[in-house]
Amino acid sequence: MSIYKQFCEERFDENGNLVDFKIKYPDDFNFGYDVVDRIAETEPDKTALVWCNTEGEERIFSFSDIQALSNKAANVFRAHGIEKGDRVMVMLKRHYEYWYTVVALHKLGAILVPVTHMLTEDDIKYRVNSAEIKAAVCTPEEDIPQRMLEVKKACPSLRLLWTVQKSVNSFENLSEEMERASDKLERAPTSASDPLVMYFTSGTTGYPKGVIHDHSYPLSHIITAKYWQQVIDGGLHFTVAETGWAKTSWGKLYGQWLAGSAVMVFDFDNFDPKQLMTVINRYGVTTFCAPPTVYRYLVKKGIVDMPSLRHASTAGEALNPEVFKRFMERTGIPLMEGFGQTESALILANLAGSVSKPGSMGKPSPMYHVELLREDGTPAETNEIGEIVIVPPKDGKQAGIFTGYHENPALYEQAWRGGVYHTGDTAWRDEDGYYWFNGRIDDVIKTCGFRVGPFEIENVLMEHPAVLECSVVGIPDQLRGQAIKAVVVLAPGFAESASLLKEIREFCNARVAEYKWIRNIEFASALPKTISGKIRRVELRA
């Protein structure tokens, strides 16, 4: 039986749909000891992780393997002086070492700081200095060790460096040290309220913020895995995400293991939709989650033949109905969209038992009381755009919401102004209670006295067969205040031309109200994005 039931209280309606959910845990809850080790003791041979790479290598790990390897890694870290409260940066791409390294740090009470390998030297320096990182575990690939050594010279807090698999000068070799370490570990005293992980968000403006979650955070992803991604006990779940981002916590670790599913990890650098489908079919992936961009490439290239797949979900950016429709036509599986943030767990979603509406983010998670507020703080009406906010329970303890921005209490207080958590994202709610994404507050276009969400224009643009990707922004206009501009990346097989530009603009403008008309449109070879893949509208506006 899945272990998650020990850590929550659930209530269902007469149709079996989840309507209320509360997490429960002891004061010293620790995911490493109370989930991973507990499963290893009761079902030692149960598969936890299936890993492969583009070179054809493969590793399969049971929960007893993860228990032993995490204990070994924890003993190595402890021998070098890593202890409770120390911040450890982990830059391991999609290497399998990430999973037992994370569990080891959790067991010690050290604070995990995951980062992507795509960071520049200056990016790393900023994070190391901001969080006072004591140690780092990184991939030996590319020039990443050299980058880390340069960072160490400039950052006095960074004292210890490990790499995995291969020995690198000036680095300890975690893999080799683990071979000599004990696989027995004395439980370290930790509290559920201790900081567990710090994620640096990749905003469209300003420096990244350090988002802190405590040790109860993994339990908030029970709903994510069990009721949104609908993972199967004994199944195999595949989320497309690199370990430097919170999406790994959402789809490749906590909720999946709590719900009894193994996680599929494909270690690749360059995205190839055909390779992705091959992995899904070779290993019999049962549930799949990816950002809309991945589904867009799958359907545009006609690569959607996955007989083992039982469920598919998407998040990370808004989903275009055209992609939903084409994926459904080719697989018979509806894409179940969800919405959340680095600062939260799943806030809105099309959960098990719901009827997915193409393009809708679904309804509020039973874990949260969600409202839409106007600019003046009053509740928005049905079909009226408002900011998505979370109203905390009366006891003030809100599961899954971050506990602070690192060394920035003023920003944290701003996010919680008025006694509610402000997401900064806007949406509208239809008569059936489904939420529809409108845009970030700072992305809303004000033209001729109207407020226009860029996503509603992008939805229409995506219906044109020549459009692979697009982004819509507001640009200064003396007459209108702002004019609507679109930037389009063409799909394979289409060439840039003045006639195609005109065709796409007229295609869109014929399908939207006049005040939403595109006034300016241009082609681009690629859209400017943050390293996590979010479109930098601020650059397009400039």
Secondary structure, 3 states (H helix, E strand, C coil): CCHHHHHEEEEECCCCCEEEEEECCCCCCCHHHHHHHHHHHHCCCCEEEEEEECCCCEEEEEHHHHHHHHHHHHHHHHHCCCCCCCEEEEECCCCCHHHHHHHHHHHHCCEEEECCCCCCHHHHHHHHHHHCCCEEEECCCCCHHHHHHHHHHHCCCCCEEEECCCCCCCCEEHHHHHHHCCCCCCCCCCCCCCEEEEEECCCCCCCCCEEEEECCHHHHHHHHHHHHCCCCCCCEEEECCCCCCCHHHHHCCHHHHHCCCEEEEEECCCCCHHHHHHHHHHHCCCEEECCHHHHHHHHHCCCCCCCCCCEEEECCCCCCHHHHHHHHHHHCCCEEEEEECCCCCEEEECCCCCCCCCCCCEEECCCCEEEEECCCCCECCCCCCEEEEEECCCCCCCCCCCCEECCCHHHHHHHCHHHCEEEEEEEEECCCCCEEEEEEHHHCEEECCEEECHHHHHHHHCCCCCEEEEEEEEEEECCCEEEEEEEEEECCCCCCCHHHHHHHHHHHHCCCCHHHCCCEEEECCCCCECCCCCECHHHHHC
